[in-house]
Amino acid sequence: MTAMFRTTTILAFAAAATLSAYSSAATARDFTVVGWGGANQEQRSELFYRPFAKKQHIVLLEDVYLGGWGQFQAMQDTGAILWDVVQVESSELARGCEEGVFVKIDWPRIANRDNLMAEAITQCGLGMIVWSAGLAYNTKLVDEAPAGLEDFWNLEKFPGKRGMRQGPKMNLEFALMADGVAPDKVFEVLSTPEGVDRAFNKLDEIKPQLQFWKSGGQPPEWLAAGDVPISMAYSGRIARAIDEGKDVAFVWDRPVYAMDSYVILNGTGNEDTSYDFLNYIIDADPNKWAEVVRFSNYAVALSDVNGMMDTNTEKKLPAGENIANGLFWGTDEAISFWLDNQEQLTERWDAWAAQ
């Protein structure tokens, strides 16, 4: 993260004292937008966040969210609400909406909502970024390109360490698909104790070779440096690394894909500014969002940006044929599964990973 950010990265909210200390630094008048960090957030800061702050004559802080529920839980427990607008995944969106952590959006306050894809309009979130994750590899270290997910488990043909996101989400799904479960049957299988055991048993096959990453920027770095020859990674991060001349590639075989949403936290004291922010970003010049798509290699949920992409960019996006055999994480079945099971499966994952 660079100096252009007026931000403090919070990696954990372990104690109320830490929250109180940070709260004194980020007062209620400091509007705070939170994303996944890295170059993508830097670009959105330049194109949208700082111009919005200038227009509104406010201080805008930025922070980085690393996924999961722990940070939101800590805010609930302490009453110290440090964030205003946050980019979250679908399962956190559903949980936060159900538990009242996120504001139920008053959609008439979003003036240009007709420009959004239908899937982007939910009770508590404004969908924006369509992302995907799957198998990536170092083109110099791997003699033959992996054909699909099964090759992530093929240590004989593709020896070496494997990069994998820390936590059960996505990994249990990838494990079952690599074990022969069709994408549209994954959550049917995973919803049973036997299915969960099957996923963990599959992961056991390669556990000694697993190296866990926490931020989306780590897999392309590890791959380019030769730390791992193969890794699970976000497709946009790999596409960006390719654009930078790195020796990496992405395999479009049964990727997980979904839509991230912007949510407003309850109790921020900045709800009006948060609505102003949401309106600002969807009303922004579509050429700016097209620039985001070309840079990030993720799709966006704005209708007037569709069709602006060249063929080369389309090949990199989680859309069309690239996700034809993928697993969509935004279904009611997928969201309900993680909403009901994330806590217990995370506990099991942590215990398993520590063994």
C-alpha angles and dihedrals in degrees: 000000000000136000091258086081119082088206146126114210111224110202096175141002098215101153140023089236091062091050093048091050093051092044090061089056095048107044127187091268091060108089109213127202118191129200142152096281129224129090093322092061091044090056094048089049090056096043102038119359102055094039088051091051091049092049092048094041092232140127110254119197125192131209139178125245117204098194134257131075103276097095093049091046091053091052090051093048095049101032089230103131104192101170134060109184120019133181107228140173123251098262093051088046091056095045094046091049094048094047095044094245091124126052117253100240117244094218096195085067089063101080100190099038091129088074090065126092111254091246090058095065110082135152096264106011143062106215115219119145121059107200139170140198133200147117121342132170147184108259093207097049096044114067095197124031114250110252097210150321094309089067091063085069095041101100093165096058095031108030123187143062123327125218115220134170113258111252138037099275113106092358095077089048093049091048093054094046090050087051091057104270113140114239093244091053099047098098092042088058095037092053090071127073088236090055093052090048089049091054093048091046089054090050089050088066091070103020096117089058097048121114113185125220128198105189128050092236094063101072096058089045092050092045095047091047092049093241088130128013093207132028144164106247146159110273093225092055091052093047089052091051089051089052087053091055098256119153096244137113140187127228114217096212119129096329121183110240134179146147123263117214136206112237133186117225119230115243099024097126087224101082095127091050089048091057089047088053094051091050091048095054097047092044092050122119106285088223088066091054089046086055089052091052093049092047100042098032089222123119123241131218097237114114096209091058093057112099094025093098126099121231094258092055093045089058090061099047130097092245141094117002092357091072099027091111095031133118113248110217094195099074120115088244093055095043093047092049095055093039090057100036111027097098097049094040091049089053090050091046093050091050091046094048092049094054 
